[in-house]
Amino acid sequence: EKEEKKQLGAEGICLGGDVFWSPTRHPNPHVLIVGGSGSGKTWTMRLLAQALLKDGYPCVLFDFHGDLAVSGAATHRISLDSEYGVNPLALSMDPTGGGPDPQRFEVLEQLRNAFKPMGSLQLALLDDCLKATYRRFEGSQEDVDSWSQGEMPHLGDLQAELERRIKEDPKNLRAKGLRTKLSLAFDFRIFSKPQVPLPPSQRSKVESRRSGTAACSSISRGDS
């Protein structure tokens, strides 16, 4: 048992006590950090970032509370007033599973689950609006190179598509109902901003070192 702990300490990151995270043991490592306010989530994320940076891995941090900056990491402040946000419509660039169609299905499912109940007619309208929004982005599922050209659409563009349909037909009660149902998501401006752009140098590093990619999340009551 002592030998195993020693091995884990050498290969992984000690999070305190007998808890270690070993990103090199998995091809696509993730970690979820859960705790109440003041329990040490931010401290743990800083520790992970510092350890990864020390080992030569690139680190990109999305700071929602202004307390996550780590020297050497690319830290992006995310707030209602920040330049960038969290874009649920941003495409995965994976040539085997990314592109507009899979992301459209994902966003459709997320919105359906978040704003229940959503009937079949509203769901069909939402899907049609998403299709139109991605068409304006001018990226096609078949042309992988088109995915990285131009600016990605965001939730604000979906809202604009609904507004366009209502303007064309003021009696379109279905579009008005869907706009009302999704108003909370539209009003939360973080979802209506472009995604943080990653420089090509950072993207290539992440792709060439698969074990260096880590997704860190913190959840607590009272945290947004």
N, C-alpha and C positions, 0 to 999 in steps of 0.2 A: 504493500500500500504506500509506504514512504517512497519507494522507487518510482511508482506511478505519479505521485505528486511532484516529484522532482522533474520527471519527464514533461509533465504538463506545464510546469513553470518555465522550462526551457523553450518549449514550442509555442506556448500561448501567452495570453495577457492575464495577469492576476487581477481580478476585480475585487479582491478582498477575501480573507479567510481561505477556504478551499475552493473558491469559485474561479474558474479559468475560462477564457474564451480562446479557442485555437482556430483562427481563420484558415490556416494552411492545411487543415485536415479535411476541408470541404471544397468542392469546385466552385460553389456559389454561396459563400457564408453570409448569414444574416444574424442579427441579434435584436431582440425586443426588450427595452428597458421600461419596466412598469413600477410605479410607486406613487405615494402621496406627496404633496408639497413638502419640500424640505428633506425628503428621504435620500437624496444623493443622485438623482437621475443626471443632472447636468454635470456633476463631478465625474460620474462614471463615463459619460460621453467624452468629456475632455481627456480623461485617462486613456480611453481607446484611441482617440485621435492622436495624442502625443506618442503612444506606443507604435501606432502604424507609421507615423511620420519618421520616427526614429529608425524603423526598419526599412525605410525607403519607399513606402507606399504613398501614392497621392491621396489627399484628403479634401473633400468638399463638404462644408458644413452649411446647413440652412438654419439660421438663427431666428426663431420666432419671438424671443423674449429679450434679446439684446444682451445675453449673458454667456454666449457660447464661443466667443472668439478664442482661437488657439494659434499661437505663433507658428508660421510655416504652412498653415492650412488656408485654403481659399474659402473664406467665410462670407456668406451672403445673407444680409438682413432681410427678412421677409415680414412685411407688415402691410396694413391698408394703404400706407403712403409710400411704400418702396417701389422702385422701378420695376422689379420683377416679382412674380408670384408663383403660385402652384397651378400649373396648367393641366387639367384633366384630359384635354384634347390632344396634348403633345404625343407624337408618334414614337413607338419603339422602332429603332433602326435595324432590328434583327431581320435579315432578309428571309428567314424561314418562317417567321411568325409575327412580324411587325407590319406596319403600313396602316392606311386609313380604315380599311374594313374591320380588322380585329379591334382597333381602338374605338371605332364607332360602336361595336357590339359591347365593349367594356363600359363605355360611358353610358350607353343606353341602360345597361343592367344596374350600374351604380345609381343613376338618377331614379330608376324605377323602384329600387329598394329604399332609397332615401326619402322619396316623396309618395309613399303609399297612402291611399290606394290609387293606382293609375290604370285606367281601363284600356282595353285593346285599341280603341280609336285614338285616345291620347298617346298611347305608345307608338302607334303607326305614324301619327303626326310628328312626334318627337324624332323618330327615326328618319323621316323624310327631311326634317329641318337639319338634322346632323349631316345627312347626305349632301344637302345643298351647301352647308357650311364648309364641308371638306372639298366640294367641287370648286368653290371660290379660292381655296388654297392651291388649286391646280396641281395637286399630287394624285397620282393614280396608283391603284394597288399593283398593277402589272409593272410599272416603271419604278424600280427601287431607287434609282438616282434622283427621281423627282421628290422623294420624301425629304431630302435635306435642302431643297431649293425654296427660297422665299421664307416668309414668316409663318409660323404655325398659327392656325386659328385657336381661339380660346373661348371661354364661356360667354364673354361679351359679344363675340361674333355670332354665337348661337342665339343670344338675345336679340341681336340686330336682325337676324333672319326672321324671327317671330314678329318683331315690330314691323318689318317690311310687309309681311303677309297681312297683318292687321290693317296697315295703312292702305293696302290695295283693296281690302274687303273689310270695312269697318263692322260689318255684321258677322264676321267670322268668330262666332262664340267659342268654338273649339280652341282656336289659337289664343283667344283672350283667356280662356280657362287654364290652358297650359302655361301661359305667361304668369298668371297669378300663382299657380301651383309651384313654379320654379323660382318665384320672386326672391326667396331667401338666399338661394344660391347665386342669383344674379346680383343681389345687393351686397353680398360678401365679396368685395372687389379683388381680393387675393386671387380668386379663380378667373378673373377677367384681365389678366396681365400675361405678358410673354414669359415663358420658362427661362430660368437662368441659363445663359449660354455657357457651354463648356468649351474652352479652347481646344483645338485639335491635339495639342501636346498632351493635355490631361486625358483626352479620350483614348489616345493610342496607348498611354501608359496603363490605363485601366484594362484595356482589351488584351494587352500583352502579358498582364499579370492577373489572371482571373481570381486568384486567391486574395487579391488586395481589394476587392470590392466588398464594402460592408454597408448594410443599411441599418442605421440606428434610429430608433423612435423612442419617444418618451411619452407616457400617458399618465395623467393623474387627475383627480377630481379638481376642477377649477382651472385646469390648463386648457387653452384653446387649441 
